[in-house]
Amino acid sequence: MPDQQTPELYYDHGYALTAVARAYLRVRNSDWLPAIRQGAEWALKQPPSQNINYLSALAKGLTYAYLATGDQRFLDRALILHLDYILPGIGQNGEALDTHNSKLEYHAFIVSGLIALTQGLPEKSPYLASINRTLSAMLDNMAQRSLQSETSTDATWPGNVLIAWHELASIRKLTAFEQKALNSTLELIRSRVQHIDEMHDAFKLRKLLSIDFPIGFFVPKSTSCQADE
């Protein structure tokens, strides 16, 4: 792709790198480490993009590459991308300052990147408190908006938001309000099963399946995370 379009790859690359690194952290297959390192090295060389959800995806991949390899350069770059480019684009109410990234689907990407970063930073990091404050504001914003939002049948925000909630639940217990938002989002996704069953357009069917099916149409209700009172 031409150089000016390279940022379009940041999301795809960041999430592919995240997937391989997280798989490594589960099974510790050392054969995957060269690919993780190679993917992270590519990410280190990329110039910042003005689109903060692209940068967030790239930073998420770098953070997980650090967790897999222990290479401090990867975490340092993820932190710089947040401090210098991503966090300045977030307002006090926890919503992106530009209209594109304030959309709920992109908001969830940024939340996911912050959740990953908090797992990589040491407890004594001087940046952790401010990052957690921003994350808290973004989570509250995401919960309120996802409970209020209506969506068309091909909207992508429910899947992205559900992923963010499950990532959060992997590091701490959800609050009752967060759990309510997660459950509401999951029910919205389940409600779309009939629509997919009735879809005959091949392109639209593929799009619907890629958005919803991998993230748990048929997740049993008993798997919902336990909330704080």
C-alpha positions as CSV (number, residue, x, y, z in Angstrom):
1,M,0.0,0.0,0.0
2,P,1.2,3.6,-0.6
3,D,2.9,5.2,2.4
4,Q,0.1,7.6,3.0
5,Q,-2.3,4.7,3.5
6,T,-0.2,2.8,5.9
7,P,-2.1,3.9,9.0
8,E,-5.1,1.9,7.6
9,L,-3.1,-1.2,8.5
10,Y,-2.5,-0.2,12.1
11,Y,-5.8,-1.7,13.3
12,D,-5.3,-5.0,11.4
13,H,-1.7,-5.3,12.4
14,G,-2.3,-4.4,16.0
15,Y,-5.1,-6.9,16.5
16,A,-3.2,-9.7,14.7
17,L,-0.2,-9.1,16.9
18,T,-2.5,-9.0,20.0
19,A,-4.1,-12.4,19.0
20,V,-0.7,-14.1,18.5
21,A,0.8,-12.7,21.7
22,R,-2.3,-13.6,23.8
23,A,-2.3,-17.1,22.4
24,Y,1.4,-17.4,23.3
25,L,0.6,-16.3,26.9
26,R,-1.9,-19.1,27.1
27,V,0.1,-22.0,25.8
28,R,3.7,-20.7,25.9
29,N,4.6,-22.1,22.5
30,S,8.1,-20.6,21.9
31,D,7.8,-21.2,18.2
32,W,5.5,-18.1,18.0
33,L,7.9,-15.7,19.7
34,P,9.8,-14.8,16.4
35,A,6.5,-13.8,14.8
36,I,5.6,-11.7,17.8
37,R,8.9,-10.0,17.8
38,Q,8.8,-9.3,14.1
39,G,5.3,-7.9,14.3
40,A,6.3,-5.6,17.2
41,E,9.4,-4.5,15.5
42,W,7.3,-3.4,12.5
43,A,5.0,-1.5,14.8
44,L,7.9,0.3,16.4
45,K,8.9,1.8,13.1
46,Q,5.5,3.3,12.2
47,P,4.9,7.0,12.4
48,P,2.0,8.2,14.5
49,S,-1.4,8.5,12.9
50,Q,-3.9,11.3,13.5
51,N,-6.6,8.6,14.1
52,I,-6.3,7.6,17.7
53,N,-8.2,4.4,17.4
54,Y,-5.6,3.2,14.9
55,L,-2.9,4.1,17.3
56,S,-4.7,2.4,20.1
57,A,-4.9,-0.9,18.2
58,L,-1.2,-0.7,17.4
59,A,-0.4,0.1,21.1
60,K,-2.5,-2.8,22.2
61,G,-0.5,-5.1,20.1
62,L,2.8,-3.7,21.4
63,T,1.6,-4.0,25.0
64,Y,0.8,-7.7,24.5
65,A,4.1,-8.2,22.6
66,Y,5.8,-6.8,25.7
67,L,3.9,-9.2,28.0
68,A,4.9,-12.1,25.8
69,T,8.6,-11.2,25.3
70,G,9.5,-8.9,28.1
71,D,11.1,-6.5,25.6
72,Q,10.7,-3.1,27.4
73,R,10.9,-1.2,24.1
74,F,7.5,-2.5,23.1
75,L,5.8,-1.3,26.3
76,D,7.7,2.1,26.1
77,R,6.3,2.7,22.6
78,A,2.8,1.8,23.6
79,L,3.0,4.2,26.5
80,I,4.3,7.0,24.3
81,L,1.5,6.5,21.8
82,H,-1.0,6.9,24.7
83,L,0.6,9.8,26.4
84,D,1.5,11.9,23.4
85,Y,-1.3,11.1,21.0
86,I,-4.2,9.1,22.3
87,L,-4.9,10.6,25.8
88,P,-4.8,14.2,24.5
89,G,-7.7,13.3,22.3
90,I,-9.9,12.3,25.1
91,G,-12.1,14.8,27.0
92,Q,-12.9,15.0,30.7
93,N,-16.2,13.2,30.1
94,G,-14.3,10.2,28.8
95,E,-15.3,10.7,25.2
96,A,-13.0,11.3,22.2
97,L,-12.8,15.0,21.2
98,D,-13.2,14.2,17.4
99,T,-16.5,13.1,16.1
100,H,-15.1,10.0,14.3
101,N,-13.5,8.4,17.4
102,S,-16.4,9.5,19.7
103,K,-18.5,6.8,17.9
104,L,-19.1,3.9,20.3
105,E,-17.4,1.3,18.1
106,Y,-14.2,3.3,18.1
107,H,-14.5,4.3,21.7
108,A,-14.4,0.6,22.6
109,F,-11.2,0.2,20.6
110,I,-9.5,2.9,22.7
111,V,-10.9,1.4,25.9
112,S,-9.4,-2.0,25.0
113,G,-6.0,-0.4,24.4
114,L,-6.0,1.3,27.8
115,I,-7.1,-2.0,29.5
116,A,-4.1,-3.7,27.9
117,L,-1.7,-0.9,28.9
118,T,-2.7,-1.0,32.6
119,Q,-1.7,-4.7,32.5
120,G,1.7,-3.9,31.2
121,L,2.6,-1.0,33.4
122,P,4.2,-1.7,36.8
123,E,2.2,-0.7,39.9
124,K,4.7,2.1,40.7
125,S,4.5,3.7,37.2
126,P,4.1,7.5,37.6
127,Y,1.6,7.4,34.7
128,L,-0.7,4.7,36.0
129,A,-2.9,6.9,38.1
130,S,-3.7,9.3,35.3
131,I,-4.2,6.5,32.8
132,N,-6.6,4.8,35.2
133,R,-8.6,8.0,35.7
134,T,-9.1,8.3,31.9
135,L,-10.0,4.6,31.6
136,S,-12.5,5.0,34.4
137,A,-14.2,8.0,32.7
138,M,-14.2,6.1,29.4
139,L,-15.8,3.0,31.0
140,D,-18.5,5.0,32.6
141,N,-19.2,6.8,29.3
142,M,-19.3,3.5,27.4
143,A,-21.7,1.9,29.9
144,Q,-24.1,4.8,29.8
145,R,-24.1,5.1,26.0
146,S,-24.4,1.4,25.3
147,L,-27.4,1.2,27.6
148,Q,-29.0,4.1,25.8
149,S,-28.0,3.3,22.2
150,E,-30.2,1.7,19.5
151,T,-28.4,0.0,16.6
152,S,-29.1,-1.0,13.1
153,T,-28.6,-4.7,12.2
154,D,-25.1,-4.2,10.7
155,A,-23.7,-1.8,13.4
156,T,-20.4,-2.9,14.8
157,W,-20.4,-1.3,18.3
158,P,-22.1,-4.2,20.2
159,G,-19.3,-6.6,19.4
160,N,-16.5,-4.1,20.1
161,V,-18.1,-3.1,23.4
162,L,-18.6,-6.7,24.5
163,I,-15.0,-7.5,23.8
164,A,-13.9,-4.5,25.9
165,W,-16.1,-5.6,28.8
166,H,-14.7,-9.1,28.8
167,E,-11.2,-7.8,28.7
168,L,-11.9,-5.6,31.7
169,A,-13.5,-8.6,33.5
170,S,-10.3,-10.5,33.0
171,I,-8.4,-8.1,35.3
172,R,-11.0,-7.1,37.8
173,K,-14.6,-7.6,38.9
174,L,-17.2,-5.6,37.1
175,T,-19.3,-3.1,39.0
176,A,-23.1,-3.7,38.9
177,F,-23.5,-0.8,36.4
178,E,-20.8,-2.3,34.1
179,Q,-22.4,-5.8,34.4
180,K,-25.7,-4.3,33.4
181,A,-24.2,-2.7,30.3
182,L,-22.4,-6.0,29.4
183,N,-25.6,-8.0,29.8
184,S,-27.6,-5.5,27.7
185,T,-25.0,-5.6,24.9
186,L,-25.0,-9.4,24.9
187,E,-28.8,-9.6,24.7
188,L,-28.7,-7.2,21.8
189,I,-26.2,-9.4,20.0
190,R,-28.3,-12.5,20.7
191,S,-31.4,-10.7,19.3
192,R,-29.7,-10.6,15.9
193,V,-29.6,-14.4,15.4
194,Q,-32.9,-14.4,13.5
195,H,-31.7,-11.6,11.3
196,I,-28.6,-13.5,10.3
197,D,-30.6,-16.7,9.7
198,E,-32.8,-14.7,7.3
199,M,-29.9,-13.0,5.5
200,H,-29.6,-14.2,1.9
201,D,-27.1,-11.5,0.5
202,A,-23.7,-13.3,0.7
203,F,-21.7,-10.1,1.3
204,K,-24.0,-8.8,4.1
205,L,-24.1,-12.3,5.6
206,R,-20.3,-12.4,5.8
207,K,-20.2,-9.0,7.4
208,L,-22.8,-9.9,10.0
209,L,-20.9,-13.1,10.9
210,S,-17.5,-11.4,11.1
211,I,-19.0,-8.8,13.5
212,D,-21.1,-10.9,15.7
213,F,-20.5,-14.6,15.5
214,P,-16.9,-14.9,16.7
215,I,-17.6,-12.9,19.9
216,G,-20.3,-15.1,21.3
217,F,-23.8,-15.4,19.8
218,F,-24.2,-18.6,21.7
219,V,-22.3,-17.8,24.9
220,P,-24.3,-19.4,27.7
221,K,-25.9,-16.8,30.1
222,S,-24.2,-18.5,33.0
223,T,-20.8,-17.2,31.7
224,S,-21.6,-13.6,32.5
225,C,-19.1,-12.1,34.9
226,Q,-20.1,-11.6,38.5
227,A,-20.5,-8.0,39.5
228,D,-19.7,-6.1,42.7
229,E,-22.8,-5.1,44.7
